[in-house]
Amino acid sequence: MPPPNGVFRSVFWERGRRRTLHAMPAASKTIPADWDATRHALAEAVRRAAASGEQRSRRVEVPVPDGTDLLAWLGRQPAPRGFWQGRGEKGARAFAGVADRFEDPDRLCARLAKQPAAGAPLRYYGGTRFDPEHPASNGWSRFGPGAFVLPRFELVQHEDGKTWLAAHLTSRDEAETVAAQAEQMAVPAAPVHPRAALPPVAHRTDGPGPEDWAHGVQDALDALRGSGLQKVVLARRTTLELASALDPAALLGRLHAAAPAGFAFLFQPAHAGVFLGVSPERLFRQRGGRVESEAVAGTRPRAPAAAEDAALRNELLDSEKDRREHAFVQRYVAGALRPLCTSLRQEEAAPLTLRRGRHLRARLRGRLHDGTSPAEVLRALHPTPAVAGMPPEAARAFIREREPFDRGWYAAPVGWVGRRDGLPAAELAVGLRSGLVRKGGKRLDLFAGAGLVEGSVPQQEWDEVEQKLSNFAALFGRI
């Protein structure tokens, strides 16, 4: 719970040390009335924490003015920066700068495992590439093989609506440098109106286009008949050239308003473009020894008329092709989790209903063996047949040869890995319904794919991808 007004919190998480929580007078005895006071209060909190003489890593927090808009704050911060809001959660987090960074999830989890049982909660935000064997290109080179970062500054909106600004300091940091960064932090701009116009689309390019897409689907169907492949997911990249530069934070706000029932994310490394989206699909969530995942496959659009919408729902439920495609995913997820779990429960497939579409989804919940890390769960699950195919590695090899672009972080794990109450914790979504705003902001690459099994029809699969692009299309108008 947040401390009383007029205090800041200083929390330690260093290896081998028991956590202490100090409540100390802040620079002001009331919640700061404006952002000048907020920045000063955070800088003073950093200095006071350093003055305690402790050399441990720590997190300090101060309250921020009521009504602060996280995306308005994020839009003013330099890269590296990001945003995360879990599916169905009221709370959200925006962050900027880097206090600590890991490219390898195993090394991160090994470090986190050394945190004492009473250590403070930690979240390292980030993601990985869909295919580490594919050379990074097409705007993805600065993203690297993947990265999870502990942000220097983190703006946290809690479930109760209260918002706090935090700074992370490691034992390597000069406190005065971090305090100066806090003092100079850009203040939030006015929130962008949710209906504010986006830049007009000057030109659209599909890669592949309809003809090449049809050839690709046919190649996939031939491979399904002539090899051990049972399913393969092919994706398209739709590029929008914009008349003026796009504000990525504003775009995410508009996108999330149009699709509120998803995982909202934004990641921008230094000197790079911005990967953002609102994904409907969880890869997994871990809380200590408990894990939850889901199998998602099959797609139908929504219809405005109730009778037509119900007909589309029934069509999805009765579709032998979609049921078969979903079964591939569910069997794989269950098979990946079972060796890691002492017990595993599965639900029957049921409709996952979104504002613009509907999918088949089955939840899986398990009890993990003691000591199982989020890195082990991630490695077991990615890539699922929902984004690659079946078997996944053979499907990924086919994708590597057939798709004319680099997926980068599209269809890959995105989210956070950390510790909570001294236990492993993680929330990772699949980077779907997503796009890459290229550096400079005047180009937006959108990504969407379709699962191909026996019986797939090229035009129907093209239409399915168009439906998956509809959240973006609705914001830009006709594209």
C-alpha positions, 0 to 999 in steps of 0.5 A: 500500500502507498505510504501516507501523504508527505513521505517517500518510500525507500526499498532495498533488494540487494542480495543477502540483505533483508529488506527494510522499508523506511518512511521518511519526510519528503521535501513537501509535507503534502502530495506535490501540487505540480510536476516541478515539486514532484521532480524535486521530491524524487531527487531529494528522495534519491539523495536521502536514500544515498545519504543513509550510507547503505550501498545496496540497490534500492527503489524510491517513490514519491506520489504524483499529482492527481490525474496524471496521464501515463501516456502523456508522461511517456510521450515526453520522455526520451528513449529507451522507454516503454509502457505495460498494462496487463489484460483486464488490469486497472493499473498500468506502468510507464517507464524510461531510462535503464538502471539494469539490463539483461539480454538473457532471461536465464541470467536475469532469473538467476540474478533475481533468484538471489534476491532475499525472501523479503526483497522488494517487488521488481519488474524487468520489462522487455521481450525477445525476437520471434526467431533468434536465428533470423538476421535482424533487419527492417528496423529491428537491428537496435532491438537486439536479440531481446532485452529485459530492463529495470527502468531508471524511472517508472510511473506506476498507476495502482489499482486504486487510481493512485500514481507514484513516480519511482527511481531505481538505483543500483550499487553502481550508480552515482546518486547525484547523477540520478537525482539530477536526471530526476530534476531534469525529467520532462513533464507530461504534456496535455493528454491526447484526446482519444478521438484526436486525428492521426496523420493521414496515410499517404501510401500502403504497401502489402508484403507479400501482396495478394498474388504472392500471398496466394503462392505462399499459402499454396507452398505451405499447403504443399509442405503440409502434404509432403513433410512432417508439418501439420500447421504453419503460420504465415504473416504479412507486413503492411506498411503505411507511409504517413503524411506526417510524424506519428506520436507512438504514445498517442497511437497506443492510447487510441489503440487501447481505447479501441481494444481495451480487453488486451495487453497494452505494450510499448517498447523503444530501445535507444536510437530505435523505432517503437514496437507497440500493440494491444495483444489478446493473447497471454503466453504465460503468467507465473506467481511463485509456483503457479503458472497460467497459460492459454491456447488461442487459435481460430478467428471470426469477425464480430457483426453489429447485428446480434443475430449475425454475430451469434451466427459467426460465433456458432460458425467458429465453434462448429468449424472443423478446421478451426477446431483442428487448428486450436487442438494443435495449439492446446496439445503443444502448450499442455505438452510443454508445461506438463514436464515443468508441473506437478499438476496441470488442469485444462479447460475446454475451448470456448469463445474469446470475444473481443470488440472486433473479433472472436477466437477459440481459447482454452486456459491451462493452469498448473503447479510448477516444480519447486525452483522453476524459473520464468525463463524455463517456462518461456523457453518451453512455450515459445514459439507456440503453434499459434504463431509458428506452426506444428512442429514449431521448429520445422514451422519456424524454418519454413517461415524463415525461408518463405516470409520476405521480412524480419518479424523482429519482436512480432509474435514473440514474448513481451512483458515483464519478469521479476520477483514478488514476495521473494518468489518468481513472478512474470507476465508475458503476452504474445506480441500480436496486433502490433506494429513497428513505428520506424524511427522518425515516425512517418512509417508504420509497419503492421504485422498479422498472420494466419494459421494454415492447415489442410483446407486453408483457402488463400483468399479466406486467410487474406481476409482473416489477416485483414480482420486482424489489422482492423484495430489499426485500420479503424484508427486511420480510416480506410487504408 
